[in-house]
């Protein structure tokens, strides 16, 4: 059986439809920026793993050429990752010992904005704008690393004709 229905606001709250829509739109923006942070962290870890794996496979001569580049890239990737995500926290109580990073702060902002039945306050909007600026600085840094250092690393690998799959003699 199908029955038409209309969703109405809770009459106990004085939230208008416009306020409700503004809250939803704001929460979606926060969610999207949080997802950008999480994807960047995953990307950083993937890049670091690929670099380390390749450097570990190559022979000594090629490793000497790649190792300094790899170390520089890994340090820069780690700096961005640590700005986006608290890498030192391993247990629940560690949040007391280590500062919150951008992903935690964005998550907390989402919870604050979602906690009521009202449009986001100006303070929440201002906090989001500040977090977006901080996040964008780190995401731009990551783009620069990928566009420059990773590209240079790949060029070095290609120029040296390093084998992707090493085949050992009998």
Secondary structure, DSSP 4 states (H G I P E B T S, - for coil): ----------TTS---HHHHHHHHHHHHHHHHHHHHHHHHHHHHHHHHHHHHHHHHHS-HHHHHHHHHHHHHHHHHHHHHHHHHS-SS--SGGGGGTS---HHHHHHHHHHHHHSSSSPPPHHHHHHHHHHHHHHHHHHHHHHHIIIIIIHHHHHHHHHTT--SS-----
